[in-house]
Amino acid sequence: LLLDQNCIKVVHPKEAINQLGLVSQQIKFNSILKLKYQILIDQNNKGILNTINEILLKELDDLEIELVDDLKLLIENVEVEVKKDLYIANKPVKDGLLPDHFGIVISWNLEDEELGSYVYSMLKEKLK
Amino acid sequence: SNFKKYPYGKFNLDKFLNVLRQFGLSEAKLMDRDVAQDGLLTSLMEKDAANDNGLRYLVEIDASNKIDIDMGSNRINVLCENDDFRVKIKDALLRCLKTL
């Protein structure tokens, strides 16, 4: 609620911060789930993102999930992205040799902390 | 609490580093960005490298837990592999900022 020229208005907190002349800060979390590469190989037929989608649908059936591409989905404002080569960024892979790990990056802003941290801990539990 | 939090206010880097250490993240240190551009999180941090304006700082707990702070555009990016660290970092950030 904001009192403006003797009127009380309902405004979004972000807008209120701006209207009051305050400095709005954006805090974004990018949580990395480090998983064994074998999980990725085992999922090969179905695709890891489909598995993640099924887990999310089962646990959060009232929320909208948008599949962005083969490796990324959005659940409300929480982003889940599979990074197959996260742990080989600076090391060239030798022929035929697979890395030990891959990563899933789950990103959200502070205001979505509740859903973001829930998605993170749920995927950590279900994918290990 | 179930209320969404929207942070605002001026961010004090020195205070943040002190609070991190109080919370047990004693390894937290301010890094030289040029030297730090190596390691597994590089690919995640390069996304908005165009914003580099001399007001960007990197606080590192270790190689896989870092905080990218852009004072110029008031954005703080937390990259964490360890969720216990992340929660401590979040609480430290909230100690240093006001929220609505």
Backbone of each chain as ProteinMPNN parsed JSONL, in Angstrom:
{"seq_chain_A": "LLLDQNCIKVVHPKEAINQLGLVSQQIKFNSILKLKYQILIDQNNKGILNTINEILLKELDDLEIELVDDLKLLIENVEVEVKKDLYIANKPVKDGLLPDHFGIVISWNLEDEELGSYVYSMLKEKLK", "coords_chain_A": {"N_chain_A": [[0.844, -1.196, 0.0], [0.502, 2.188, -0.819], [0.776, 5.541, 0.115], [-0.344, 8.242, -1.583], [-0.6, 11.511, -2.431], [-2.787, 11.898, -0.623], [-4.24, 9.652, -1.282], [-4.764, 6.192, -0.988], [-3.019, 3.637, -2.501], [-2.865, 0.493, -4.187], [0.042, -1.037, -5.06], [2.48, -2.864, -6.967], [5.258, -4.31, -5.232], [7.785, -3.852, -6.505], [7.268, -1.657, -8.107], [6.543, 0.166, -6.169], [8.982, 0.557, -4.843], [10.41, 1.911, -6.824], [8.763, 4.193, -7.164], [9.083, 5.419, -4.728], [11.553, 6.35, -4.966], [13.716, 4.747, -4.362], [16.613, 2.542, -4.49], [16.343, -0.204, -6.447], [17.249, -3.585, -6.077], [18.527, -6.43, -7.784], [18.548, -9.759, -7.045], [19.882, -12.718, -8.027], [19.793, -16.208, -8.019], [21.817, -18.91, -8.989], [21.743, -22.08, -8.952], [23.724, -24.918, -8.864], [23.41, -28.204, -9.793], [25.331, -30.909, -9.394], [25.82, -33.736, -11.181], [26.214, -37.3, -11.724], [27.588, -38.33, -14.811], [26.684, -40.645, -15.837], [23.958, -40.787, -15.315], [22.876, -39.204, -17.269], [23.457, -40.728, -19.516], [21.966, -43.027, -18.984], [19.444, -41.978, -19.29], [19.127, -41.648, -21.914], [17.321, -42.427, -24.048], [14.837, -41.264, -23.448], [15.431, -38.709, -22.729], [16.881, -36.297, -20.646], [15.567, -33.944, -19.896], [12.863, -34.501, -20.232], [12.502, -36.357, -18.201], [12.956, -34.699, -15.982], [10.819, -32.947, -16.331], [8.662, -34.713, -15.908], [9.027, -35.339, -13.196], [8.615, -32.818, -12.044], [5.972, -32.295, -12.829], [4.621, -34.237, -11.407], [5.115, -33.493, -8.77], [4.411, -30.814, -8.587], [1.744, -30.187, -9.567], [-0.026, -28.128, -10.049], [1.178, -26.025, -11.214], [2.35, -24.08, -13.998], [4.274, -25.383, -16.614], [6.763, -24.632, -18.919], [8.201, -25.825, -21.793], [11.173, -24.869, -23.067], [13.323, -25.459, -24.82], [15.234, -28.338, -25.976], [16.87, -28.58, -23.795], [16.111, -26.911, -21.803], [13.755, -25.674, -19.418], [10.939, -23.827, -18.102], [9.504, -23.171, -15.011], [6.971, -21.498, -13.794], [8.575, -18.664, -12.71], [11.005, -19.862, -12.494], [13.978, -21.177, -13.768], [15.145, -24.067, -15.394], [17.983, -25.58, -16.502], [19.758, -27.847, -18.498], [23.148, -28.563, -18.491], [25.253, -30.062, -20.325], [27.995, -30.04, -20.727], [29.161, -28.71, -18.603], [31.162, -29.359, -16.772], [33.407, -29.693, -18.27], [34.421, -27.503, -19.355], [36.942, -26.194, -19.66], [38.579, -28.16, -20.406], [39.577, -30.102, -23.034], [37.757, -32.819, -24.391], [38.901, -36.093, -24.594], [39.034, -38.395, -27.334], [36.162, -40.34, -27.411], [36.058, -40.515, -24.66], [34.122, -40.01, -21.871], [32.927, -37.3, -19.804], [33.037, -37.119, -16.139], [30.99, -35.886, -14.796], [27.913, -33.975, -15.16], [25.979, -30.933, -15.36], [23.089, -29.412, -13.848], [21.515, -26.395, -14.037], [19.745, -24.386, -11.926], [17.805, -21.584, -11.836], [16.743, -18.604, -10.215], [15.054, -15.612, -9.074], [15.359, -13.619, -6.064], [12.756, -13.053, -5.102], [11.367, -15.283, -5.841], [12.181, -17.27, -4.179], [11.022, -19.3, -2.6], [9.752, -21.216, -4.36], [11.924, -21.712, -6.078], [14.019, -22.757, -4.408], [12.715, -24.999, -3.574], [12.29, -26.489, -5.959], [14.97, -26.964, -6.586], [15.868, -28.574, -4.351], [14.163, -30.711, -4.595], [14.738, -31.824, -7.163], [17.371, -32.521, -6.695], [17.078, -34.539, -4.824], [15.528, -36.432, -6.244], [16.969, -37.082, -8.521], [19.391, -38.219, -7.873]], "CA_chain_A": [[0.0, 0.0, 0.0], [1.291, 3.406, -0.937], [-0.021, 6.756, 0.313], [0.097, 9.195, -2.59], [-1.52, 12.651, -2.512], [-3.972, 11.571, 0.189], [-4.923, 8.447, -1.75], [-4.041, 4.943, -0.73], [-3.048, 2.83, -3.722], [-2.199, -0.809, -4.129], [1.002, -1.164, -6.169], [3.44, -3.961, -6.869], [6.432, -3.87, -4.458], [8.847, -3.333, -7.373], [6.869, -0.319, -8.531], [6.59, 1.006, -4.972], [10.387, 0.897, -4.613], [10.751, 2.947, -7.805], [8.015, 5.422, -6.898], [9.637, 6.035, -3.529], [12.895, 6.834, -5.288], [14.731, 3.876, -3.761], [17.375, 1.748, -5.453], [15.909, -1.586, -6.477], [18.356, -4.513, -6.319], [18.112, -7.748, -8.274], [19.396, -10.866, -6.57], [19.566, -13.93, -8.773], [20.53, -17.405, -7.617], [22.03, -19.941, -10.002], [22.192, -23.237, -8.177], [24.217, -25.965, -9.758], [23.297, -29.588, -9.347], [26.392, -31.683, -10.039], [25.325, -35.118, -11.235], [27.053, -38.245, -12.46], [27.284, -38.346, -16.252], [25.983, -41.906, -16.116], [22.516, -40.506, -15.278], [22.554, -38.673, -18.599], [23.523, -41.855, -20.457], [20.817, -43.887, -18.691], [18.219, -41.293, -19.723], [19.341, -41.267, -23.307], [16.172, -42.595, -24.93], [13.744, -40.374, -23.107], [15.942, -37.35, -22.583], [16.912, -35.88, -19.236], [14.598, -32.879, -19.624], [11.561, -35.149, -20.075], [12.478, -36.917, -16.848], [12.788, -33.567, -15.061], [9.445, -32.487, -16.525], [7.758, -35.663, -15.244], [9.18, -35.158, -11.738], [7.985, -31.55, -11.674], [4.523, -32.428, -13.01], [4.113, -35.067, -10.333], [5.223, -32.815, -7.476], [3.865, -29.446, -8.629], [0.814, -30.352, -10.681], [-0.872, -26.955, -10.287], [1.984, -24.944, -11.79], [2.537, -24.185, -15.442], [5.651, -25.645, -17.041], [6.959, -24.33, -20.338], [9.429, -26.393, -22.336], [11.764, -23.838, -23.929], [13.963, -26.256, -25.879], [15.6, -29.694, -25.536], [17.691, -28.578, -22.588], [15.7, -25.87, -20.869], [12.332, -25.465, -19.16], [10.573, -22.793, -17.138], [8.36, -23.455, -14.17], [6.7, -20.119, -13.372], [9.766, -17.849, -13.012], [12.213, -20.632, -12.181], [14.528, -21.767, -14.988], [15.94, -25.285, -15.208], [18.73, -25.791, -17.743], [20.738, -28.934, -18.471], [24.438, -28.176, -19.075], [25.956, -31.341, -20.478], [29.462, -29.89, -20.718], [29.555, -27.74, -17.574], [32.388, -29.749, -16.068], [34.534, -29.912, -19.184], [34.542, -26.217, -20.042], [38.315, -25.808, -19.989], [39.391, -29.339, -20.733], [39.069, -30.797, -24.217], [37.458, -34.224, -24.126], [39.624, -37.012, -25.476], [38.141, -39.209, -28.161], [35.423, -41.448, -26.813], [36.096, -40.494, -23.201], [33.055, -39.143, -21.367], [33.236, -36.647, -18.522], [32.48, -37.791, -14.959], [29.794, -35.197, -14.311], [27.289, -32.895, -15.92], [25.323, -30.035, -14.415], [21.781, -28.802, -14.102], [21.522, -25.089, -13.383], [18.39, -23.938, -11.576], [17.962, -20.154, -11.581], [15.552, -17.863, -9.797], [15.296, -14.369, -8.359], [15.062, -13.698, -4.629], [11.312, -13.076, -4.812], [10.856, -16.637, -6.105], [12.998, -18.161, -3.355], [10.297, -20.468, -2.093], [9.634, -22.2, -5.43], [13.258, -22.034, -6.588], [14.748, -23.658, -3.517], [11.969, -26.269, -3.55], [12.629, -27.208, -7.202], [16.356, -27.412, -6.452], [16.048, -29.693, -3.422], [13.419, -31.857, -5.102], [15.503, -32.464, -8.247], [18.562, -33.101, -6.082], [16.641, -35.765, -4.176], [14.969, -37.405, -7.188], [17.881, -37.43, -9.63], [20.701, -38.733, -7.43]], "C_chain_A": [[0.88, 1.247, 0.0], [0.363, 4.603, -0.747], [0.502, 7.825, -0.643], [-0.953, 10.288, -2.748], [-2.872, 12.332, -1.859], [-4.785, 10.396, -0.345], [-4.088, 7.231, -1.361], [-4.182, 4.059, -1.965], [-2.397, 1.48, -3.448], [-1.238, -0.876, -5.322], [1.915, -2.355, -5.906], [4.678, -3.471, -6.103], [7.544, -3.266, -5.32], [8.545, -1.898, -7.786], [6.94, 0.65, -7.354], [8.013, 1.478, -4.697], [10.807, 2.025, -5.556], [10.055, 4.269, -7.49], [8.54, 6.155, -5.68], [11.059, 6.544, -3.754], [14.002, 6.001, -4.674], [15.453, 3.084, -4.853], [16.938, 0.296, -5.367], [17.11, -2.49, -6.797], [17.796, -5.828, -6.859], [19.08, -8.81, -7.758], [18.956, -12.138, -7.286], [20.435, -15.087, -8.267], [20.631, -18.353, -8.798], [22.608, -21.145, -9.26], [22.549, -24.372, -9.106], [24.084, -27.327, -9.094], [24.347, -30.38, -10.111], [25.998, -33.151, -9.999], [26.26, -36.006, -12.035], [26.619, -38.32, -13.922], [26.509, -39.598, -16.643], [24.462, -41.71, -16.141], [22.048, -40.039, -16.66], [22.516, -39.808, -19.632], [22.31, -42.776, -20.263], [19.514, -43.299, -19.217], [18.146, -41.123, -21.233], [18.102, -41.352, -24.2], [15.092, -41.542, -24.713], [14.196, -38.912, -23.071], [15.813, -36.884, -21.153], [15.844, -34.84, -18.935], [13.175, -33.44, -19.467], [11.412, -35.743, -18.686], [12.235, -35.817, -15.819], [11.344, -33.065, -15.121], [8.451, -33.398, -15.796], [7.816, -35.518, -13.727], [8.435, -33.9, -11.293], [6.459, -31.642, -11.767], [3.9, -33.202, -11.851], [4.063, -34.292, -9.012], [4.518, -31.462, -7.451], [2.792, -29.364, -9.703], [-0.053, -29.12, -10.948], [-0.088, -25.802, -10.914], [2.23, -25.183, -13.28], [4.019, -24.385, -15.78], [5.755, -25.39, -18.535], [8.279, -24.943, -20.802], [10.007, -25.401, -23.348], [12.48, -24.484, -25.111], [14.357, -27.613, -25.295], [16.282, -29.712, -24.17], [17.223, -27.579, -21.537], [14.187, -25.846, -20.68], [12.132, -24.383, -18.114], [9.399, -23.287, -16.324], [8.07, -22.157, -13.426], [7.935, -19.286, -13.725], [11.069, -18.57, -12.691], [12.686, -21.349, -13.44], [15.36, -22.997, -14.643], [16.654, -25.563, -16.526], [19.775, -26.887, -17.574], [22.004, -28.455, -19.184], [25.306, -29.425, -19.165], [27.47, -31.194, -20.327], [29.951, -28.922, -19.65], [30.894, -28.082, -16.94], [33.546, -30.086, -17.002], [34.865, -28.622, -19.916], [35.967, -25.912, -20.506], [39.205, -26.984, -20.361], [38.83, -30.014, -21.978], [38.851, -32.273, -23.9], [38.223, -35.088, -25.126], [38.636, -37.895, -26.22], [37.481, -40.327, -27.36], [35.372, -41.445, -25.301], [35.045, -39.515, -22.689], [33.477, -38.47, -20.063], [32.589, -37.395, -17.359], [31.142, -37.189, -14.55], [29.189, -34.282, -15.365], [26.545, -32.024, -14.907], [23.913, -29.675, -14.843], [21.787, -27.485, -13.334], [20.074, -24.652, -13.165], [18.507, -22.481, -11.125], [16.647, -19.51, -11.173], [15.973, -16.566, -9.108], [14.84, -14.501, -6.91], [13.562, -13.806, -4.341], [10.683, -14.448, -5.081], [11.603, -17.705, -5.298], [12.277, -19.447, -2.951], [10.21, -21.582, -3.15], [11.013, -22.653, -5.91], [13.994, -23.024, -5.707], [14.04, -25.016, -3.42], [12.298, -27.12, -4.778], [14.043, -27.777, -7.102], [16.454, -28.654, -5.556], [15.288, -30.935, -3.898], [14.196, -32.585, -6.201], [16.758, -33.137, -7.695], [18.222, -34.465, -5.482], [16.265, -36.833, -5.21], [15.962, -37.867, -8.255], [19.174, -38.096, -9.179], [20.844, -40.213, -7.721]], "O_chain_A": [[1.869, 1.334, 0.728], [-0.7, 4.678, -1.363], [1.647, 8.262, -0.53], [-2.079, 10.009, -3.159], [-3.934, 12.478, -2.465], [-5.911, 10.174, 0.101], [-2.859, 7.261, -1.407], [-5.287, 3.766, -2.42], [-1.511, 1.346, -2.603], [-1.671, -0.78, -6.47], [2.091, -2.788, -4.767], [5.107, -2.334, -6.3], [8.176, -2.287, -4.922], [9.428, -1.041, -7.815], [7.341, 1.803, -7.51], [8.236, 2.641, -4.361], [11.475, 2.974, -5.144], [10.673, 5.333, -7.541], [8.454, 7.38, -5.606], [11.685, 7.096, -2.849], [15.114, 6.493, -4.483], [14.974, 2.969, -5.981], [17.135, -0.36, -4.345], [17.894, -2.183, -7.694], [16.728, -6.279, -6.444], [20.283, -8.751, -8.014], [17.811, -12.573, -7.165], [21.649, -14.952, -8.111], [19.658, -18.574, -9.518], [23.805, -21.209, -8.983], [21.791, -24.738, -10.005], [24.578, -27.561, -7.992], [24.266, -30.51, -11.332], [25.859, -33.74, -8.927], [26.998, -35.54, -12.902], [25.427, -38.367, -14.226], [25.78, -39.615, -17.635], [23.759, -42.384, -16.894], [20.983, -40.423, -17.143], [21.651, -39.836, -20.508], [21.707, -43.243, -21.229], [18.587, -44.036, -19.552], [17.208, -40.521, -21.756], [17.858, -40.46, -25.013], [14.515, -41.008, -25.66], [13.417, -38.002, -23.354], [14.77, -37.053, -20.521], [15.271, -34.84, -17.846], [12.383, -32.927, -18.677], [10.353, -35.654, -18.066], [11.423, -35.97, -14.906], [10.728, -32.793, -14.09], [7.519, -32.92, -15.15], [6.788, -35.566, -13.051], [7.715, -33.913, -10.295], [5.743, -31.138, -10.901], [2.811, -32.877, -11.377], [3.111, -34.41, -8.241], [4.074, -31.017, -6.392], [2.903, -28.573, -10.64], [-0.745, -29.067, -11.964], [-0.638, -24.72, -11.12], [2.306, -26.319, -13.748], [4.889, -23.659, -15.3], [4.936, -25.873, -19.318], [9.342, -24.621, -20.272], [9.384, -25.13, -24.375], [12.269, -24.101, -26.262], [13.866, -27.995, -24.232], [16.274, -30.728, -23.476], [17.866, -27.418, -20.499], [13.428, -25.979, -21.64], [13.038, -24.065, -17.343], [8.41, -23.768, -16.878], [8.825, -21.76, -12.539], [8.311, -19.202, -14.894], [12.126, -17.94, -12.626], [11.91, -22.04, -14.101], [16.174, -22.972, -13.72], [16.006, -25.761, -17.554], [20.572, -26.865, -16.637], [21.951, -28.002, -20.327], [25.997, -29.794, -18.215], [28.146, -32.11, -19.858], [31.044, -28.369, -19.775], [31.673, -27.189, -16.608], [34.539, -30.684, -16.588], [35.507, -28.639, -20.966], [36.17, -25.427, -21.619], [40.404, -26.835, -20.597], [37.683, -30.46, -21.956], [39.667, -32.898, -23.222], [38.195, -34.848, -26.333], [37.515, -38.105, -25.757], [38.149, -41.142, -26.724], [34.706, -42.294, -24.709], [35.072, -38.333, -23.03], [34.289, -39.01, -19.312], [31.693, -38.213, -17.569], [30.27, -37.883, -14.027], [29.849, -33.872, -16.32], [26.495, -32.356, -13.723], [23.589, -29.638, -16.03], [22.034, -27.461, -12.128], [19.288, -24.564, -14.109], [19.209, -22.174, -10.162], [15.585, -19.826, -11.709], [17.097, -16.44, -8.623], [14.043, -15.376, -6.572], [13.144, -14.55, -3.454], [9.587, -14.734, -4.598], [11.651, -18.874, -5.678], [12.856, -20.533, -2.962], [10.546, -22.734, -2.879], [11.238, -23.844, -6.123], [14.534, -24.016, -6.196], [14.679, -26.047, -3.211], [12.554, -28.319, -4.66], [14.29, -28.922, -7.481], [17.046, -29.661, -5.946], [15.706, -32.064, -3.642], [14.304, -33.811, -6.181], [17.159, -34.198, -8.172], [18.984, -35.422, -5.618], [16.639, -37.997, -5.069], [15.796, -38.944, -8.827], [19.979, -38.5, -10.018], [21.88, -40.804, -7.415]]}, "seq_chain_B": "SNFKKYPYGKFNLDKFLNVLRQFGLSEAKLMDRDVAQDGLLTSLMEKDAANDNGLRYLVEIDASNKIDIDMGSNRINVLCENDDFRVKIKDALLRCLKTL", "coords_chain_B": {"N_chain_B": [[8.865, -17.078, 6.356], [6.055, -16.539, 4.175], [5.928, -14.432, 2.505], [6.81, -12.683, -0.446], [10.035, -11.387, -1.143], [11.391, -8.26, -1.92], [14.32, -6.815, -2.706], [16.031, -3.753, -1.789], [17.949, -0.679, -1.744], [21.21, 0.698, -0.862], [24.095, -1.145, -1.591], [26.516, -2.484, 0.54], [29.655, -3.503, 0.173], [31.862, -4.144, 1.849], [30.655, -4.586, 4.306], [29.096, -6.78, 3.627], [31.071, -8.747, 3.116], [32.126, -8.99, 5.7], [29.858, -9.981, 7.079], [29.486, -12.432, 5.777], [31.768, -13.768, 6.699], [31.227, -13.812, 9.407], [29.133, -15.604, 9.326], [30.402, -17.95, 8.996], [31.597, -18.448, 6.573], [34.477, -18.28, 6.099], [36.38, -18.303, 4.166], [35.687, -16.542, 2.246], [36.484, -14.224, -0.234], [37.481, -11.191, -1.894], [37.871, -11.1, -5.332], [40.206, -10.509, -7.983], [38.822, -9.664, -10.966], [39.947, -10.212, -13.485], [41.845, -12.166, -13.051], [40.268, -14.138, -12.072], [38.823, -15.288, -14.089], [38.618, -18.072, -14.726], [37.951, -21.531, -14.582], [35.147, -23.647, -13.564], [32.78, -22.167, -13.53], [32.958, -20.179, -15.327], [31.693, -20.218, -17.862], [29.068, -19.794, -17.18], [29.12, -17.281, -16.13], [29.85, -15.602, -18.122], [27.698, -14.813, -19.567], [26.572, -12.177, -19.211], [28.747, -10.524, -19.619], [29.187, -8.223, -20.984], [28.405, -6.154, -19.462], [30.487, -5.182, -17.996], [31.853, -2.68, -16.175], [33.689, -1.586, -14.51], [32.596, -1.385, -12.061], [32.071, -3.8, -11.172], [32.258, -6.633, -9.13], [33.812, -9.565, -7.794], [33.127, -12.016, -5.541], [34.536, -14.705, -3.957], [33.897, -17.865, -2.62], [34.795, -20.453, -2.938], [36.099, -22.391, -5.724], [33.716, -23.264, -6.896], [31.64, -21.796, -5.872], [30.419, -18.737, -5.992], [30.023, -15.129, -6.024], [28.762, -12.708, -8.041], [28.922, -9.362, -8.357], [27.333, -6.54, -9.448], [27.652, -3.344, -9.158], [27.021, -1.203, -10.679], [24.673, -1.701, -12.124], [23.089, -2.64, -10.15], [22.797, -5.416, -9.709], [22.973, -8.675, -8.465], [24.521, -11.687, -8.747], [24.355, -14.962, -7.836], [26.286, -17.822, -7.767], [26.174, -21.133, -7.137], [27.288, -24.318, -5.989], [27.014, -25.548, -3.695], [24.422, -25.847, -1.531], [24.09, -25.169, 1.139], [25.966, -23.165, 1.475], [24.815, -21.33, -0.267], [22.43, -20.592, 1.029], [23.472, -19.333, 3.283], [24.784, -17.219, 2.022], [22.577, -15.912, 0.905], [21.224, -15.114, 3.275], [23.162, -13.414, 4.285], [23.21, -11.44, 2.297], [20.635, -10.408, 2.639], [20.935, -9.318, 5.114], [22.404, -7.14, 4.508], [20.865, -5.565, 2.892], [17.769, -3.766, 2.467], [14.35, -4.958, 2.505], [11.203, -5.165, 0.764]], "CA_chain_B": [[7.681, -16.319, 5.945], [5.618, -16.831, 2.814], [5.887, -13.217, 1.704], [7.914, -12.485, -1.38], [10.92, -10.306, -0.72], [11.972, -7.436, -2.982], [15.399, -6.086, -2.043], [16.366, -2.412, -2.261], [18.918, 0.04, -0.921], [22.596, 0.712, -1.318], [24.794, -2.363, -1.16], [27.836, -2.22, 1.117], [30.459, -4.7, -0.08], [32.694, -4.482, 3.018], [29.764, -5.162, 5.318], [28.721, -8.106, 3.126], [32.197, -9.664, 3.353], [32.191, -9.234, 7.14], [28.745, -10.84, 7.498], [29.793, -13.783, 5.276], [32.751, -14.389, 7.601], [30.494, -14.091, 10.657], [28.288, -16.772, 9.101], [31.241, -19.136, 8.889], [32.24, -18.573, 5.259], [35.692, -17.51, 6.367], [37.225, -18.289, 2.968], [35.172, -15.543, 1.306], [37.451, -13.166, -0.547], [37.24, -10.397, -3.085], [38.817, -11.538, -6.348], [40.472, -9.703, -9.159], [38.009, -10.302, -12.008], [40.765, -10.682, -14.612], [42.51, -13.399, -12.652], [39.262, -15.139, -11.706], [38.1, -15.801, -15.26], [39.026, -19.429, -15.027], [37.218, -22.468, -13.741], [33.94, -24.24, -14.13], [31.646, -21.265, -13.608], [33.227, -19.143, -16.318], [30.713, -20.208, -18.94], [27.816, -19.253, -16.654], [29.266, -15.863, -15.801], [30.12, -14.804, -19.322], [26.424, -14.422, -20.167], [26.375, -10.733, -19.27], [30.061, -9.912, -19.458], [29.168, -6.92, -21.631], [28.112, -5.149, -18.446], [31.663, -4.844, -17.203], [31.957, -1.227, -16.187], [34.563, -1.141, -13.427], [31.867, -1.44, -10.785], [31.721, -5.207, -10.977], [33.141, -7.304, -8.184], [33.603, -11.004, -7.672], [33.464, -12.576, -4.24], [34.659, -16.148, -4.145], [34.023, -18.719, -1.433], [35.765, -21.37, -3.521], [35.991, -22.397, -7.184], [32.376, -23.542, -7.4], [30.649, -20.99, -5.154], [30.871, -17.367, -6.233], [29.008, -14.081, -6.087], [29.103, -11.698, -9.024], [28.19, -8.17, -7.898], [27.41, -5.413, -10.382], [27.166, -2.155, -8.436], [26.559, -0.234, -11.655], [23.271, -1.937, -12.479], [22.401, -3.181, -8.965], [22.468, -6.838, -9.89], [23.838, -9.605, -7.75], [24.344, -13.03, -9.285], [24.984, -15.934, -6.947], [26.474, -19.109, -8.428], [26.533, -22.047, -6.057], [27.128, -25.757, -6.095], [26.723, -25.973, -2.324], [23.206, -25.121, -1.143], [24.271, -24.585, 2.479], [26.65, -21.891, 1.23], [23.874, -20.407, -0.908], [21.502, -20.064, 2.035], [24.243, -18.373, 4.086], [25.002, -16.04, 1.174], [21.271, -15.23, 0.841], [20.975, -14.441, 4.547], [24.119, -12.304, 4.392], [22.73, -10.374, 1.4], [19.446, -9.787, 3.242], [21.431, -8.53, 6.245], [23.033, -5.924, 3.964], [19.896, -4.811, 2.081], [16.404, -3.737, 3.003], [13.408, -5.608, 1.575], [9.805, -4.748, 0.827]], "C_chain_B": [[7.329, -16.627, 4.498], [5.587, -15.599, 1.931], [7.072, -13.151, 0.765], [8.737, -11.282, -0.948], [11.512, -9.58, -1.932], [13.054, -6.554, -2.364], [15.616, -4.688, -2.641], [17.433, -1.817, -1.337], [20.33, -0.073, -1.474], [23.311, -0.507, -0.75], [26.197, -2.027, -0.682], [28.668, -3.508, 1.068], [31.275, -5.123, 1.142], [31.853, -5.148, 4.11], [29.39, -6.598, 4.926], [29.829, -9.132, 3.407], [32.32, -10.001, 4.84], [31.097, -10.191, 7.598], [28.98, -12.278, 7.024], [30.741, -14.507, 6.226], [32.11, -14.713, 8.946], [29.663, -15.359, 10.532], [29.103, -18.044, 8.863], [31.874, -19.35, 7.528], [33.546, -17.772, 5.295], [36.618, -17.438, 5.159], [36.799, -17.207, 1.972], [36.206, -14.454, 1.048], [37.08, -12.459, -1.842], [38.309, -10.744, -4.116], [39.034, -10.465, -7.403], [39.753, -10.376, -10.33], [38.853, -10.892, -13.139], [41.418, -12.025, -14.3], [41.485, -14.523, -12.479], [38.567, -15.771, -12.905], [38.577, -17.183, -15.675], [38.228, -20.358, -14.121], [35.848, -22.777, -14.29], [32.79, -23.262, -14.294], [31.817, -20.188, -14.675], [32.124, -19.053, -17.356], [29.377, -19.626, -18.468], [27.913, -17.751, -16.43], [29.441, -14.992, -17.026], [28.859, -14.247, -19.962], [26.253, -12.917, -20.292], [27.698, -9.984, -19.051], [30.121, -8.515, -20.072], [28.926, -5.787, -20.635], [29.331, -4.667, -17.672], [31.962, -3.357, -17.301], [32.847, -0.698, -15.068], [33.889, -1.154, -12.069], [31.421, -2.864, -10.501], [32.744, -5.875, -10.09], [32.803, -8.793, -8.131], [34.056, -11.444, -6.284], [33.451, -14.092, -4.391], [34.742, -16.845, -2.796], [35.022, -19.823, -1.778], [35.459, -21.446, -5.022], [34.571, -22.613, -7.686], [31.276, -22.807, -6.633], [31.087, -19.534, -5.179], [29.709, -16.39, -6.264], [29.522, -12.974, -6.996], [28.261, -10.457, -8.713], [28.407, -7.024, -8.873], [26.781, -4.191, -9.714], [26.59, -1.129, -9.404], [25.091, -0.437, -12.0], [22.488, -2.626, -11.362], [21.918, -4.613, -9.158], [23.485, -7.699, -9.159], [23.5, -11.01, -8.229], [25.075, -14.021, -8.388], [25.077, -17.268, -7.677], [26.972, -20.119, -7.399], [26.312, -23.504, -6.42], [26.686, -26.308, -4.733], [25.54, -25.164, -1.797], [23.296, -24.539, 0.268], [24.968, -23.231, 2.36], [25.654, -20.872, 0.687], [22.936, -19.772, 0.118], [22.214, -19.044, 2.927], [24.479, -17.078, 3.311], [23.71, -15.224, 1.091], [21.009, -14.46, 2.135], [21.914, -13.253, 4.737], [23.691, -11.135, 3.509], [21.549, -9.643, 2.03], [19.823, -8.955, 4.469], [21.958, -7.176, 5.761], [22.075, -5.078, 3.126], [18.563, -4.757, 2.819], [15.502, -4.482, 2.014], [11.998, -5.084, 1.813], [8.95, -5.991, 0.626]], "O_chain_B": [[8.205, -16.94, 3.691], [5.26, -15.689, 0.748], [8.192, -13.513, 1.126], [8.203, -10.29, -0.453], [12.057, -10.202, -2.843], [12.749, -5.649, -1.587], [15.413, -4.472, -3.835], [17.766, -2.382, -0.295], [20.604, -0.823, -2.411], [23.148, -0.852, 0.421], [26.971, -1.378, -1.386], [28.422, -4.46, 1.809], [31.374, -6.313, 1.443], [32.267, -6.12, 4.741], [29.369, -7.502, 5.761], [29.559, -10.239, 3.875], [32.582, -11.148, 5.202], [31.346, -11.095, 8.394], [28.714, -13.229, 7.759], [30.56, -15.687, 6.527], [32.4, -15.744, 9.553], [29.501, -16.103, 11.5], [28.54, -19.096, 8.56], [32.608, -20.319, 7.332], [33.697, -16.749, 4.628], [37.534, -16.616, 5.123], [37.477, -16.983, 0.969], [36.733, -13.842, 1.977], [36.465, -13.028, -2.744], [39.504, -10.693, -3.823], [38.164, -9.636, -7.672], [40.04, -11.529, -10.652], [38.518, -11.942, -13.687], [41.529, -12.899, -15.16], [41.784, -15.695, -12.706], [37.789, -16.71, -12.734], [38.896, -17.421, -16.84], [37.874, -19.983, -13.003], [35.434, -22.255, -15.326], [31.903, -23.496, -15.115], [30.915, -19.379, -14.895], [31.667, -17.962, -17.697], [28.64, -19.037, -19.259], [26.917, -17.034, -16.527], [29.207, -13.784, -16.977], [28.919, -13.335, -20.788], [25.841, -12.421, -21.341], [27.743, -8.95, -18.384], [30.993, -7.717, -19.728], [29.201, -4.622, -20.92], [29.206, -3.826, -16.781], [32.283, -2.842, -18.372], [32.78, 0.479, -14.714], [34.541, -0.956, -11.043], [30.517, -3.104, -9.701], [33.949, -5.706, -10.273], [31.674, -9.21, -8.388], [35.214, -11.268, -5.906], [32.488, -14.678, -4.885], [35.542, -16.474, -1.938], [35.96, -20.095, -1.028], [34.659, -20.663, -5.535], [34.245, -22.19, -8.795], [30.103, -23.165, -6.74], [32.015, -19.145, -4.47], [28.562, -16.771, -6.498], [30.575, -12.385, -6.753], [27.033, -10.498, -8.796], [29.538, -6.592, -9.093], [25.561, -4.022, -9.704], [25.778, -0.288, -9.019], [24.346, 0.531, -12.153], [21.385, -3.129, -11.576], [20.788, -4.964, -8.817], [24.693, -7.472, -9.232], [22.36, -11.463, -8.132], [26.289, -13.919, -8.207], [24.068, -17.79, -8.152], [28.066, -19.971, -6.855], [25.324, -23.878, -7.051], [26.077, -27.374, -4.637], [25.636, -23.948, -1.633], [22.654, -23.532, 0.565], [24.614, -22.275, 3.05], [25.636, -19.715, 1.106], [22.681, -18.568, 0.079], [21.638, -18.016, 3.285], [24.387, -15.983, 3.867], [23.738, -13.998, 1.194], [20.618, -13.294, 2.099], [21.522, -12.218, 5.276], [23.793, -9.977, 3.913], [21.464, -8.417, 1.967], [19.123, -8.006, 4.823], [21.958, -6.195, 6.505], [22.439, -3.984, 2.694], [18.273, -5.59, 3.677], [15.839, -4.622, 0.838], [11.653, -4.628, 2.903], [7.722, -5.905, 0.637]]}, "name": "protein", "num_of_chains": 2, "seq": "LLLDQNCIKVVHPKEAINQLGLVSQQIKFNSILKLKYQILIDQNNKGILNTINEILLKELDDLEIELVDDLKLLIENVEVEVKKDLYIANKPVKDGLLPDHFGIVISWNLEDEELGSYVYSMLKEKLKSNFKKYPYGKFNLDKFLNVLRQFGLSEAKLMDRDVAQDGLLTSLMEKDAANDNGLRYLVEIDASNKIDIDMGSNRINVLCENDDFRVKIKDALLRCLKTL"}
